[in-house]
Amino acid sequence: MSLLKTEGLRLKIETPLTEEVIESLKVGDMVLINGYVYTARDAAHKKIVELIKNDAPLPFSLKGQIIYYVGPTPAPPGKVIGSAGPTTSSRMDSYTPLLLSLGLKGMIGKGQRSEEVKRAIKQYKAVYFLATGGAGALLSRHIISSEEIAFSELGTESIKKLLFKDFPVIVAIDCHGGDIFKKL
């Protein structure tokens, strides 16, 4: 269940995301994400789309989920995960509308998105969050568990199920058509 609570100037939400929470988020909102999030970069996205086209089961349900565009480094001794900073989101743009149409509700990355993705975010009531690039070591402190669930042959780009605790992001594109990059 998604909950929307305020903590200071930040909104605290939980996964999976609900339409109510997504509709309440606006461009520029500072958000703390709690709950399970899945990792996937371009190679994993390509494999997910192949599974969809072949009517094969997916490694996780897309419904209400968030995908974090990250390929975390291996965990150092005593840590859950290594550095886990966002990658450039536009590399996933060709896959994103399909995943949104199947229930994906959030994405975390860095950089701008294509017009097609922005239209799909609005159409399917989703949200795109920005995480701070270059701060992977700091962001990893908000990941309290990590489990590889698919595509181990991709190494650091395999799909992982992460548990977030107060993972800091900013709403970059909301379901109302707001785009932080147009405000700059």
C-alpha positions in Angstrom: 0.0 0.0 0.0 1.2 3.5 -0.8 1.0 6.0 2.0 1.6 9.7 1.6 2.9 11.4 4.7 4.8 14.5 5.1 8.1 14.7 7.0 9.4 18.2 7.1 9.4 19.4 3.5 9.5 15.9 2.1 6.7 13.5 1.3 7.1 9.9 2.4 5.6 7.2 0.2 5.5 3.5 0.2 5.6 0.9 -2.6 3.7 -0.3 -4.5 2.4 3.0 -5.7 -1.3 3.7 -5.9 -3.1 6.0 -8.3 -4.1 8.3 -5.4 -0.5 8.8 -4.4 0.7 9.3 -8.0 -2.0 11.9 -8.6 -1.0 13.8 -5.5 2.7 14.1 -6.6 3.7 17.3 -8.3 6.9 18.4 -10.1 9.5 19.5 -7.7 8.2 17.5 -4.7 10.9 16.1 -2.6 10.0 12.5 -1.8 11.3 9.7 0.5 10.6 6.2 -1.0 10.1 3.2 1.3 9.4 -0.4 0.2 10.5 -2.6 -2.6 11.9 -1.3 -5.8 13.3 -3.2 -8.8 16.5 -2.4 -10.7 16.8 -2.6 -14.5 19.0 -0.9 -17.0 18.8 -1.1 -20.8 20.0 -4.8 -21.2 17.4 -5.9 -18.6 14.7 -3.8 -20.2 15.4 -5.5 -23.6 15.0 -8.9 -21.9 11.8 -7.9 -20.2 10.3 -6.7 -23.5 11.4 -10.0 -25.1 9.5 -11.9 -22.4 6.4 -9.8 -22.9 6.5 -10.4 -26.7 6.8 -14.1 -26.1 4.0 -14.2 -23.5 6.5 -15.5 -21.0 6.3 -14.8 -17.2 8.1 -11.7 -16.0 10.6 -11.9 -13.1 8.3 -9.5 -11.1 4.9 -8.0 -11.5 5.0 -4.5 -13.0 1.7 -3.5 -11.4 2.3 -0.4 -9.1 6.0 -0.9 -9.1 9.0 1.4 -9.4 12.1 0.6 -11.5 15.3 2.2 -10.5 17.7 2.6 -13.5 20.9 1.5 -11.7 23.6 -1.1 -12.0 25.0 -1.2 -8.4 28.5 -2.1 -7.8 29.3 -5.2 -5.7 28.7 -4.9 -2.0 31.8 -4.2 0.0 32.3 -6.3 3.2 29.6 -5.6 5.8 27.4 -3.7 3.3 24.2 -4.7 1.6 25.1 -3.1 -1.7 27.8 -1.1 -3.3 27.5 2.3 -4.9 24.0 2.6 -6.4 23.7 5.9 -8.3 21.2 6.4 -11.2 22.0 5.9 -14.8 20.8 8.0 -17.8 17.1 7.4 -18.2 16.8 8.1 -21.9 18.5 4.8 -22.6 15.3 3.1 -21.5 12.9 5.4 -23.4 12.2 2.9 -26.2 10.9 0.4 -23.7 9.2 2.6 -21.2 5.7 3.2 -22.8 5.1 -0.6 -23.1 6.1 -1.1 -19.4 3.8 1.7 -18.3 0.9 0.3 -20.3 1.4 -2.9 -18.3 1.2 -1.3 -14.9 4.6 0.2 -14.1 4.0 3.3 -12.1 7.3 4.8 -11.3 10.9 5.2 -12.6 14.0 6.6 -10.9 17.0 7.8 -12.9 18.7 10.9 -14.1 18.2 13.2 -17.1 15.4 14.1 -19.4 12.9 11.8 -21.0 11.5 11.7 -24.6 8.2 13.3 -25.5 6.8 9.8 -26.1 7.7 8.8 -22.5 6.2 12.0 -21.1 2.9 11.3 -23.0 2.9 7.8 -21.6 3.5 9.0 -18.1 0.5 11.2 -18.4 -1.7 8.6 -20.2 -0.9 5.7 -17.7 -0.8 7.9 -14.6 2.8 7.3 -13.6 5.7 9.3 -12.2 9.4 9.9 -13.0 11.7 10.6 -10.1 15.2 12.0 -10.2 17.9 10.7 -7.9 21.1 12.6 -7.4 23.8 11.6 -9.9 27.3 11.2 -8.6 26.0 10.3 -5.1 25.8 6.5 -5.5 27.7 5.8 -2.2 25.3 8.1 -0.3 22.2 6.7 -1.9 23.2 3.1 -1.1 22.8 4.0 2.6 19.0 4.0 1.9 19.0 0.5 0.5 18.6 -2.0 3.4 18.4 -5.2 1.4 19.3 -6.4 -2.1 18.3 -9.7 -3.8 19.1 -10.7 -7.4 15.9 -12.0 -8.9 16.6 -12.3 -12.7 19.2 -12.2 -15.5 22.3 -13.0 -13.4 24.3 -13.3 -16.7 24.0 -9.4 -16.9 26.2 -9.1 -13.8 25.7 -5.7 -12.1 22.9 -5.0 -14.6 20.8 -8.0 -13.4 17.4 -7.3 -12.0 17.5 -6.9 -8.2 14.8 -6.4 -5.7 15.9 -3.6 -3.3 14.3 -2.6 -0.1 14.4 1.2 0.3 14.3 3.2 3.5 13.7 6.9 3.0 15.4 6.9 -0.4 15.5 10.6 -1.5 14.2 11.6 -4.9 12.6 14.6 -6.6 9.5 14.4 -8.8 10.8 15.3 -12.3 7.7 14.4 -14.4 4.3 14.0 -12.9 1.1 12.5 -14.3 -0.4 15.9 -14.9 2.1 16.8 -17.6 4.5 18.7 -15.4 8.2 18.5 -16.3 10.9 19.9 -14.1 13.2 20.4 -17.1 10.7 22.9 -18.6 10.8 24.9 -15.4 14.6 25.4 -15.5 
